[in-house]
């Protein structure tokens, strides 16, 4: 967080091609920290700079410094970023609006094979995310279509399952058959090469969501999922998830086995040690 904050003022000193990639990467960092207002602001800036640069390229039709991706990629990606922001804050109508923007590549003049591939990729993401946002809005009828679409992509399936569990908890519908069918993907496992902390954070969130679903639907193992979520949250120092796990455990404490109660006590001691270390470090700096 500190590094991202320190780096942000230097963005304007970068050449445009480098600035586009830097903004994209910085948005990923703030996204991992759930700073969605910062991600939204960076997405707007990415769109502004990329649009200007794209128009300049059309006028120049000559040699110019190229960024990592074609400039129109960053324009489409800025829309994708904003759709994710609105998904995370629960405004699925606006999220769907931005999906329609990054699905549309008709304005792109480049008709090379690479351009067609980029446009196709954004359209594929849009197709899946339209169904996802409808599902998260409570439209359970799209669940079979969404599941059929994502089940063919093994890399995307773990993330999709996490979203399905989230929707089921939000709107209280049953997904027992889905969890049984894809039990080999539980707990969350990702094949995508993202930052390890980000993936661990998503994993912890998924474990907690599974715990909530199992407990609400009287499935055996709910406390175990919560404790796995708490264990991972302690390891990655995710205060938000630690608090949520401990709150949920206390609500359902009576359902825990003696072994689970013992595991919980050990994890609580780990949390206490970590907090004491924080206090001692802060005291030594005063």
Secondary structure, 3 states (H helix, E strand, C coil): CHHHHHHHCCHHHCCHHHHHHHHHHHHHHHHHCCCHHHHHHHHHHHHHHHHHHHHHHHHHCCCCCCCCCCHHHHHHHHHHHHHHHHHHCCCHHHHHHHHHHHHCCCCCCCCCHHHHHHHHHHHHHHHHHHHHHHHHCCCHHHHHHHHHHHHCCHHHHHHHHHHHHHHHHHHCCCCHHHHHHCHHHCCCCCCCCCCHHHHHHHHHHHHHHHHHHHHHCCCCCHHHHHHHHHHHHHHCCCHHHHHHHHHHHHHCHHHCCHHHHHHHHHHHHHHHHHHHHHHHHHHHHC
